[in-house]
Amino acid sequence: MKRFFHRFAQGTAALMGSHWAFSAAAAACLVWALTGPVFDYSNTWQLVINTATTVLTFLAVFLIQNTQNR
C-alpha cells in the first residue's frame, strides 16, 4: 500500500505541476465565470466553484506535504 501511494503521489504531483493542469483549472474558472449570467449568479452557482476549489485545495495540501517529505 505504501509503495502504491508513493507512486500515485509522485504521478499526481507531476500532473498537478504541469501546464496542462493550470490550463484546465483556468478553463474551468473561465467556464464558471461565463455561466454566471445563465444561472443568474445563484447561490448554487457560487457553491459549485467554492466546493470544487475547497476539495482540490484540501487534497493538494496532502500532496504537497508528501512531496516535501520525500
PyMOL commands that set and color helices and strands:
alter all, ss='L'
color gray80, all
select helices_A, chain A and resi 2-16+19-34+43-69
alter helices_A, ss='H'
color red, helices_A
deselect
rebuild
show_as cartoon
